[in-house]
Amino acid sequence: MKLFLGSLLVAGLLTLGCEDNNQPILGVDDTDPNPTGGPASSITVLSPTEGFLKDVVVIQGSGFNTTPGYNLVRFGNKVGTVTAATATELTVQTPNLADVTVMVQVAVKGSEVWSNELPFTFKPTL
């Protein structure tokens, strides 16, 4: 009986720990796992093109979602924080990187492809 109750408890915890498949999960290596056929975004300008960790970068382009959380911006293998968004401009706080040049890309909810890449250089910290 104890084995049955233990198995039931484990099964219940595993079920509670599962994520809702209807919610998009954007990760540094993944675009939207539930794409709706949305087009890829495009980056035309990064401003500035170099800076320090936690600096603010403005990304101009097209195809961005106006909800900040529906845009994923990666700096190499790290993710920036989108603080504001329009269809043509994202305001992003850079991640914790230093003394490296990385490629910046954007993924938007509904699209299954990443944007083009532009370089950003993180200056060395003291």
Buried (B, 14 or more C-beta within 10 A) or exposed (E): EEEEEEEEEEEEEEEEEEEEEEEBEBEBEEBBEEBEEBEBBBBEEBEEEEBEBEBBBEBBBBBBBEEBEBBBBBBBEBBBBBEEBEEBBBBBBBBEBEEEEBEBBBBBBBBBBBBBEBEBEBEEEE
